[in-house]
C-alpha cells in the first residue's frame, strides 16, 4: 500500500464507497464527488485494465476505449507490478461471472 495515500480522510472516503450497494447509488455518489471528466477517466482506465486482463492488444484497446498508448502502458504497469488492486477486482468479477453462468 502506498503510504502517501494512507490517511484518515482517505479511509473515510473508502469506507463511504464500501457503503454503496447499487450501481444507481454509485452513480449518485460519484456524480456528487467527481467531475464528469474524472469519472470518464477512471472508467476508461478500468476498462483498459479489464481488456489487458483479458489479453487484448494495445491497438484493440485504443480502438475500443480511445485510451492513448501512454495510458494503456501505465495501466499495464499497474496491473502487472502495482498493488494488485486491478487484479483483485478483475479476478472477483471473473469468478462471479463464471458462477452466474453455471446457474
Buried (B, 14 or more C-beta within 10 A) or exposed (E): EEEEEEEEEEEEEEEEEEEBEEEEEEEEBBEEEEEEEEBEBEEBBBBBBBBBBEEBEBEEBBEEBEBEEEBBEBBBEBBEEBEEEBBEBBEEEEEEEEEEEEE
